Amino acid sequence: QVQLVESGGGLVQPGGFLRLSCAASGSMFRFYTMAWYRQAPGKQRDLVATITSGHSTYYAESVKGRFTISRDNAKNTVSLQMNSLKPEDTAVYYCKALVSGPGGQYDYWGQGTQVTVSQ
C-alpha cells in the first residue's frame, strides 16, 4: 500500500506559477513511476506528466514547455512546477504512483489538490 499526499494548489492569476508536491509513503519510492493527472469539472481525468525511476519524463502537449516534473528520491517526493498558467489549467491535480509487484502493476492515487487560474 502506497499513500500519496498532494499539496501546493491554490488560486493564481493567468501567467502566474505554482509548484505542486506529492509525498509518498514507503521505502520503495525510487522504483515507482510517478505521474500527475488533472481533472476539470465535467471532464475526464487526463495525464499531465510522468517521470520514471530513471528520471525519464513525458509531458502532455498542452503543458509542454510550461510544466516541469521532478522527483527527489531522498525525500520520497515528486513535484510539478507549473509556469505561465492559463485558465484552462484549472482543475483538480492528482498524483499517481505506478507500482510493479508480484501480482502485476498497481495504481495508487492521492486525494487531489485544486488549482484555479483566474483573474
N, C-alpha and C positions, 0 to 999 in steps of 0.2 A: 504494500500500500504506500502510495506517494501522496503527500499533502502539499498543495500549492497555494500560496497566498500572494495575491497581486496588491500593488499599491502604486500611488503616483498619479491617479486620474484626477480630473478636475475640469474647471471651466477656463478656457483660454480664447483669446481673440484670434481671428484669422491672421495667418502669418507668424503666429507665436510658436512656442515649443513646449513639449512636456517630455518627461522621462518616466516610463513605467518600469517597475521592478516586479519580479516574481521570485519568491523564496521557496525553495523545495526542501522537503524533509528527506532523511535517509543518507546513507553513506555511498550510494552508487550513482550520484548525480552526474558525475563526469562521463558516464556511459550513455546517458539519455540523449536522444534528440529532443530539443525543446522548440516550441513554436508559440507564436502569438496569432490569435484569431480575433475577429471582431464581428459584432452583430448589431446592425442598425435596426430601429423599430420596424417591424413588419417585413424584415428581410432575413435571408438565411445567414448562417454563420460562415464567414469567409476567412480563408487563410491570408495572413498578412506577411509573415516572415518565419523562417525556420533557421536553426543552427544545429549542426550535428556535433557529435562528440569530438570530431576532428576540426571543428570550427568552420566547416563549410556552411555558407549561407545561401538562402534563397529569399527573394522578395517578390511580392505581387507587383504587377506592372504599375498599379495605381499609387504605390508608395515608393517605388524605386527612385533613388536619388534624394529622398527626403527622410526616410526612416533608416535606422541602423540597429540591427540586433547584435547583442554581445552576451557573453557569459563569463562568469567568474566561478570556476570550479572550487576554488578555495572557500568561497562563501556560499556555495550552492544557490547561486542566483543567476537569473537571466534578465536582461534589460532590453527595453525598446526605446531608443532615442527618437523622438518624433519632432522634426523641424518643418517649418513652412506649412503649418497645419491649415487645412481647408475645412469649410463647414461640412463637406461630405465625409470627413474623417470622423464625424460624430458617431459614436457607437459605444457599446459595452465591449471592452477588450478582455479577452480571456487568454490565460497562459495554459499550455498543454505540454505534458511530458509523454513521450512515446517510449515505452519501456519494453525491452525484449526479455522474455522469461522462458522457462522450460515448456510452458504450455502455449507459447505464441507471443504476440505483441499486445500490449495493453495501453490504453489511453487514460491519462489522469488529467482532470481539469481543475482549474481554480474557480473561484466564485465570481470572478469578473470585477472590473473596475470601469466606472463611467468616464468617458471622455466627451466633453461638449465643446465644440468650436463655434463661437458665436460672438457677435459684437456686444 
